[in-house]
Amino acid sequence: MRRVRIRKRIIYCIFLLDLIIFILILGVNRDVFAEMQKTVTAVGEKIVYEYWTNQYNDIPQKVLDNKEKYHFKEKIISTKKIETTAKEIAEKQSSYVIERNEPYGKSMTSIPEGKAGIDYIELEDKVLLDWDDMFITTIPERGVHYVEKGSQEDNEGALARKWKESAGARTDVSEEQLQTDLEAGYLVEDSTGKIITSINELTPSISEKVIRPYDFDEGGPNGSDSDFPQDYTRLSLDDVAVGRHVKAAFEYLPLEVKHDPRLYTKEAIYIQDLYDVFGGLNTPKLIGQEKVDWNYDYILDTNGAKLLVTSANLHELGNPLSVAEANGGIVDDRKVYEYWEKRGNVYVKTNWSYVITSPNYVEFHEHELNTSQDGYNFGAGTISTWYVLNQPGNLTGFQQQVAQKAASGSGNSGIANGWANGFGFKEVLDTSNPLTSILGSSVIGPGLYRTTSQQYGMLYTPSAEIIDDMIFMEVYPYNDINGNKMYDAAGQPVYQWRKYYYTDKQEYYALERITAYDYGYQVSLKNSYTYDISQVYYQTRKRVSQYQKQRPVYSYEVTQKEYSWSEEIDKTTSTSDSFDEPKNNSSYANTPKVNKESQKGNKYLRKGLPDLGNKTDNKILCFGLVLVNVLLGKALRKYRSFN
């Protein structure tokens, strides 16, 4: 074991010696190349010192100051081009150029900043984007072929795919909801999985009839093309069939409609050919009952009272004799007559023709005080603060004056204390028997009041025409032009009055026209639907370009020069010490002086050491290095065989 350890130590020593010699040769020869060299040559009585170096800083200053004297020369021995991407390094050189641009960094799918071809390049290879990066939409692109997600085509790398996700179930929803779902792009499927694209493709789960009012403005069966639509004047088995229905009278409405006024529309209509050329009424066209299925539009006197006429005012169409003269005063109800107006003691024909009707009461009827009896009838005001008398023939002026008074809310006296109480009006407590009812207090609010014709002062009306000599006054809310109840600025309600008496004198109302009513409703089916809805999602992807950033590559040239100079010294007269102190290196102070024979050396020459700048010494060292390696190899083989 001891012998083995000794051999190991010998091997380690030989290896260490080998390494030292190798490093010495490399290091010293590097210095030989880098440092200044000199040659000393004896020529006759002169010694010529020749120097050369490739380091400009090794040149003594005196040589640079007098180049001609020292035969200074420089030559280019090599030129090398250096490339770098570091701009700060390139800028330190005397000159540099941008050799080219080269890509660097990772490739990317987004376009980098800068100019194409300079700051970045587009690579030839395109990449297929991942599905996770793609936008998902519910609206498919036109012309794109979508495959089902998870299908074989999708697994093969298709560029477009679709899939559906359940959005729930709709149970017994309306037709409007179904249409909304279809328009929203949902996938609608029935119970069998069939895809529904329109409402009529889906069978309703529930169907029930719905009745609603008919809009006459939309036109329909009661237009100009037909006076009497089907089943217009009678009940029918088809009255609740799906469609539009118009009835001439309330009594013809089916029970399903009649019980609820919200289910039909009552419309005033014009009845064609209601009268013949003689003014006679086509009675079958007036179906139903007054105030329900037709209504009277009265001619009004200038003070607003209903215009009453006698048989002496009426003539049959084209007949110069009045009804009173021709047939004993018999007037046909709802017939058209010419109106002759009494002027003085004679009757004069007018351009007016009126429909004439008898009052509702046969024995006696209301006679509103006309303009000749009371021009101020139908005035308005509050009970105690202000009132406005009627203006016969000037309805607009009257309404404006009432509006002004209401806006101010001020005055000295109202209906009660202004005039009504002065005429002795007292409240009728039993309005169902106005002629016999006992009376209450004076005018205090809305209601029916009564006084005598003597207290009121009926000067131009025979007492015999006024039943029981009683004058009545009705006080009721005043409506503005919009039909709403009016209150003045002080918050007081505004009322209007109407004065009349009862008479059994034969009088007739003059009507402008008879207004009839139709009743319209329409029946439709309300369908409910049950179906499943899903949302279909679409996704596309594509191969996209890749980009890579670029940066400039700078180049500059490094030139290696060799500098040489020489000096001749007369060996009989002097020695040379001109270059013992080089420009930038104090090591030249030890450069030996040679004055006998030509030899080569360098500043590293030391007594007893080999001159590594000498070729012979280098050969010896290399031979020694080879010998050491041979011995080391033999020792290693013996060591392996020993083990």
C-alpha positions, 0 to 999 in steps of 0.5 A: 500500500505504501508503494502505491501511495508513492507512485500516486504522488509521483504521478501527481508531481509529473502532471503538475510539472507538465501543466506548469511548463505548458502554461509558461510556454503559452503565457510567455509567447503571448507576451513575445507577440504583444511586446516590443522586439529589438535586434542589435547588429554590429556593422563595422564600427557601428552598432545598429539597434532596430526596434519593432512593436505592434503597440503604439504606446510602446513607441518612445516619445523622442521617436515620435518627436523626430521620426525622420532621425530614427527612421520611423515606419509603420505598416498595416499587418492585418485588418479585422472586422468586428460586429456587435449589437451593443450600440454603446460599444460601436459608438466608441469606435472612430467609425461604424456602420449598421451592417444588417438587422437581425431578429431577436427574442421570442416570436409573437402573434401581435404586431410589435411597434415600429416599422415592418422590415426594420423594427420587426419582421413577419415570419413565414410560419403561421400559427393556429391559435388556440380555441381558448383565445378565440371570441365566442358569439351567438351570431354565426358568420355568413359563409362559414362552415361550423362543425359540432364541437367534439365531432371528428371534424372538430378533433381534426382541427377545424377552423369553426365549431358550434355547440349548444347549451341549454337555457331552460324550458318554457312551459305554457308561455305566450305567443309573444314570448315564443316570438321573442325567443325566436328573434333573440336567436335561441334554438327552440325545440319541441318535445320531440327535439324538432327545431322550431323556426316559426310560430306556426311550426309549434303546436300550442299546449293550451288554446283559449278564446280571448275577447277584447274591444274592437277598434273601429278606426281599423276598419272592418265589416261596418265600413262603406262597403257594407251597411249591415255586416253578417249577424248585425241585427241578431244573435248568432251561434258564431258570435264568439267565433274567432274574428271581428264582430259588430252588433247594431244593438246592445241586446244582440251582444252575446252574454260573454261580452254583455256582462263586461263593458271593458270587452266591447266598444260603443261607437257612434255611426252614421246610418246610410239611407235612414230617411227616404226622399220624403223625410220618412224614417226607415224604421228597421234601421233604428234597432234597439232603444233610445239612449242605449242604441241611438241618441238624439242631438238636439237643436239648441236655442241661443241661450243653450235651451233645447229648441221646441217647435209647434205644428205651426212651425212644421211643414212636410217636405215641399208642402206649403201648408203647415202640419197644423193646417194640413192634417190637424196638427199630427206630427210623426215622431222622428220624421224630417220636416221643414222648419218655418220660423214665426216672424211677427204674425207670419211664418217664414220658410228657413233653409233648415230641415229638422228631425222632429220628435215628441217629448218623452212624457206624453201628459207633460214634459220639461220646457227649458226657458228659452231665450225669449223667456230667460236669456241668462239661463245656463249661467255658471258660478260658485254658490257664494263668491261669483257667477257669470250670466249666459251670453245668448249666441256667444258660447265662446265668450261665455266660456272665456269669462267663466275661465277668467273668473275661475282663475281669479277665484274672487267676486262679491256674490255667487249663485245663491246670494247673488240672485237665486235666493232673491227669486225664492228658490227652495230645495226640492227634497223629493226629486221623484215627485218634484211638483208635490215635494215639500221644500227645504232650505235655500240654495246651498249647493248642487241639487233641484230647487223650485219657486213660483212663476209669480216670484220668478216673474214670467211676464211673457208666458201664459200661466196656463202653459205652466203646470202648477205655476212652478219654475224649477232650477237644477244646479249641477257641476260645470265642466270645462271644454275638456269635460272635467269638473272645474274648481276656481283658484280659491278651491271652490267648485263651479256650478251651472244652472238650468231653469225649466217648467212643466207643460202639457202644451203640444211641443216638439223637439227639433233634432239635428240628427239621430245618432246610432251606436254600434257595438264592436268586439273581436275574438282571438285565440290565446295560445300557450306554448311549451318548448325547450330553448338552448343558446347556440354558440359559435367560435372561429379561429384561423392561422395567424402571422408571427412576428419577431422584433429586429435590432441592428448589428453594428460593424467596425474595423480593427486595424493591427499595425507594426511600428519600427525604428532604428538607431546607429551608434558608433561603438568607439565613441559612445553607447546607446541608452536612448530607449532605456525608458519607453513611453509608457512602460518602465520595464524597458529600463532593464533592456540589456545593452548589446555592443559586440555581436548580433543577437535577439532578445526581449525585455524578459531576459534574465540570467539563468532562465531560458529565453522564451523568445528564442526558437532554440530554447522553445524547442528544448522546452517543447521536447521536455514537455513531450518527454514528461507526457511519455513518462506520465503515460507509462506511469499511468499504465503501470498503475492500472496494471498494478491495481 
